[in-house]
Amino acid sequence: MKTVTVKKMLIVLGTSLMLLAGALTAGADESWMHHDIVEADFVIAHMSVPMPDNVMIIDSRPYKPMYIKGHIPGAISIPDTEFDKKTGLLPKDKNALLIFYCGGLECKLSHKSAKKAETLGYKNVKVFAKGFPEWMAQPGAYTSVSAEYVASRIAENKTLVVDSRPQKTKYDTGHIPSAISIPDSQFDELSGKLPRSLDTPIIFYCGGLHCRLSHKSAARALVMGYKDVSVFAMGYPEWKNQFGAAADTVAVKAGELEGSIDLERFQTILTDNPASIMLVDTRDPDEFAKGHFNSAVNIPVEKLEDRIPGLPADKPVVFVCSTGARSGEAYYMVKDVRPELKDVYYVEAQISFKNDGTYTIKAPK
């Protein structure tokens, strides 16, 4: 009996020691983790197109091959191994929300970068510890890809590239080689141009980080059942920057494209006599709420057609958005519905609005 009791005691003692060792080991393993972990719903709640000035999502994985072939939309690349070299990409506001992520629960890169950011004085730093794998597990999730990845897929002839911008004002004046035109506003009627096989990889793009059209089209394609959908969020401006315009396209210059208003003239009107024009902002209401021209009214391009009969004929009508895509589409919509209106224009430019009412206008390159 004593022998059995001793054996039991030894077994219990051994088990306790193992559990204690395991707890100590687990505690040691967790010491590398950042103290503020968030879940996917937190990341989703702070995402938008364009990203807010006070929020930055940061991919801590290597740029190649990880970031270029798939990252969370809106995320910028600051590999942890290059963190010290790329701190200039971080926001100047030390109170800005920084969300770091990498390859999942076993990946330490995002935790390391988050701690480095706090050392630099950033006060609102989070880590999405489950990272990119968890992002891809979210309903309706899609990835953003780089220009290099788009080019490689085109070269391999393995992916359908879709231009979500308006055809007349954007696609016809310059687009990524081999891309087909399916403007987001005509997605439902032109969706038959998409491949029959739902397994076909599709990459949507539009006018850059301030353009939502490609994101909207990607979401619609996912609803249709397509399984391999991504967005080239930096869009055609980045493609031209890296690879140049396609040989069969023409350069776009502010004021020279049909319907566009001269940028210098437009800015003079804004400064001297904004009431002399009806300025219509064609972006979504939430974009408009974050910043807009003081004299502008908000009519999203999807709702414009029913409002066209009420547009004034006694003053010029000027459409604006953030890239010239939706405003250009609005221009052609008005010309089709009310061709008698002569003084109708749109702003062909990259426009960024700040919460304090300031803005920047950049001519397209």
Secondary structure, DSSP 8 states (H G I E B T S, - for coil): -HHHHHHHHHHHHHHHHHHHHHHHHHHHHGGGS-S-B--HHHHHHT--SS--TTEEEEE-S-IIIIIHH-B-TT-EE--GGGGGG-GGGS-S-TTSEEEEE-SSTT--HHHHHHHHHHHTT-SEEEEETTHHHHHHTSTT--EE--HHHHHHHHHHT--EEEE-S-TTTTGGG---TT-EE--GGGHHHHGGGS-S-TTS-EEEE-SSTT--HHHHHHHHHHHHT-SSEEEETTHHHHHHHHH---TT-----TTTSTTB--HHHHHHHHHH-GGGSEEEE-S-HHHHHH---TTEEE--GGG-GGGGGGS-SSS-EEEE-SSSHHHHHHHHHHHHH-TT---EEE--SEEEE-TTS-EEEE---
